[in-house]
Amino acid sequence: MSARSSFDRGSAASLHAANELAEHVDLPTPIDGSFGVKAVEGMQAIGAHEKLPKHAHVIKDKRTGQHYVKPLKFSLAKAKQAPKTERHEFSHPVGLSQAFSTSKAPSRVSHESNRVGSVPAHTDAGTALLLDQLRNIVRQEVTFAHQGHKEQVEQIAVNTQELQSQLRAIDQSDQLGVNTTDSKSRNGSATTDGKTSFADAPLPQVAARGGMNAAIIDEDEEDEDEFPNLWAKWRYHLREPFAEFLGTAVLMIFGNGINVQVTVSKLYDASDAKGDYLSISFGWGLGVLFGVTLAGGISGGHINPALTLALAVWRRFPWRKVPVYICAQMAGALVGSLMIYGLYVVPIRIVDPMQTETTAALFTTYPAEFLRTQSTRITTFYNEVFATAVLAAVVFALGDSNNTPPPEGMAPLILMWLIMAIGATLGWQSAYCVNPARDWGPRMMLSMVGYEGLWSFNAGYFAWTPLLATVVGAQVGAFLYDALIYTGGDSPLNRPWRWNRVKWPSTSRHQLPASVS
């Protein structure tokens, strides 16, 4: 680029200004003795009243006082036409003018011949050149950051059009009555009358930067209803009942197992008893520990129909699951007690060949001898209501995040100590049933193996104590906890009452905690 084609400063430069900008050097004397444009190669003489170019290097000859203008080697035009500089070229500490050179950045040497000419930074020309070079650096960095993004956006647009075409084809097949059920399962908004169509709905737009992964749809992804085999499908839909079944079965294995081992060993040989009453309480506690651990992560580990009903009433547990849970718990109790009976059938028949209450009480519940009269039946009922209410209140407290919830995985251990405490303090008079499945499952098992009089004992004891008393006790315990402590919005006591909506002003000090809302 010549000096005449450069941008002007906008005003004529005086000889004084040219002297300030000029670099004073001793130019070589030409052979023909003339000075001018041909005297120094690449330079052009300039008069005192001529305009100075914007990007030029002014040189003054010390001998003659003549001013010359030499265009910069690394001008803005050359910088724009220069090839893109790779990132590794900036690893060397070179100047900005070197970074935009048309050749590779030179190495760091101090020889004068390798230095690149530049403009003094304190001048207007130097400042303008630095700003232009900085703009080019920023432009190159932005270009590098967005490299390949345009192609990705275009590919996503193509995929979106293909998906929209497939959805329109599905809508057309629905209108023709083909694969109607399958189409509706994939697209809930598609209708056969053509009024609404998911394919015609606007698809989400892809942003210029970011969010691309959300718009990419994996067509090979399996549907959630696709399973490797039929059993995997049934297991997926029945995991919760299966968990309740296994958890209750484990509870009966440990509970009935410790009952039979301690009592039958004492009946067989009183001098060699395999435990005592504390062992029984400990065994039932371990049964709860392992039963809840087995089922807790899948179904919640109820393993108790009374607690399942209480959770449905006071914690919005789905009512549609209640019958399934109760059936699974009853079946688990029956199977668990049957396994223990099969394990200890030989010593049981030795000590009780007539299959009487002596061994029947090891599987199901019977009241103490002094509570079998008409006037004392209410005591056994109250005993079960009381014990089950304590159990339910503690269970509800463990599930309250605003109280003292146990660390993850510690709830079964706390329940173990709870059952041990109930057995050690409240279990003498009514055998601390606190669980309808714990009585009804073994009772059905005993009827299957030949025991008699189980359902007619003590005027239908099985109905109003192991069943009714435990269900009432769980409701009482849940009600007391919610009425006195719980502030969660899922409790009926913390929902708005139709006949008396409590409305407090925003400045009132009598407000429920934030958890209610």
Buried (B, 14 or more C-beta within 10 A) or exposed (E): BEBEEBEEBEEEBEBEBBBEBBEEEEBEEEEEEEBEEEBBEEBBBBEEEBBBBBBBBBBBBEEEEBBBBBBBBBBBEBBEEBEEBEEEBEEEEBBBBBBBBEEEBBEEEEEEEEEEEBBEEEEEBBEBBBEBBEEBBEEBEEEEEEEEEEEEBEEBEEBBEEBBEEBBEBBEBBBEEEEBEEBBEEBEEBBEEEEEBBBEEEEEEBEEEEEBEEBEEEEEEEEEEEBEEEEEEEEEEEEBBBBBBBBBBBBBBBBBBBBBBBBBBBBBEEEEBBBEEEBBBBBBBBBBBBBBBBBBEBBBBBBBBBBBBBBBBBBEBEEEBBEBBBBBBBBBBBBBBBBBBEBBEEBBEEBBEEBEBBBBBBBBBBBBEEBBEEEEBEBBBBBBBBBBBBBBBBBBBBBBEEEEEBEEEEBBBBBBEBBBBBBBEBBEBBBBBBBBBBBBBBBBBBEEBEBEEBEEBBEEBBEBBBBBBBBBBBBBBBBBBBEEEBBBEEBEBBEEEEEEEEEEEEEEEEEEEEBEE
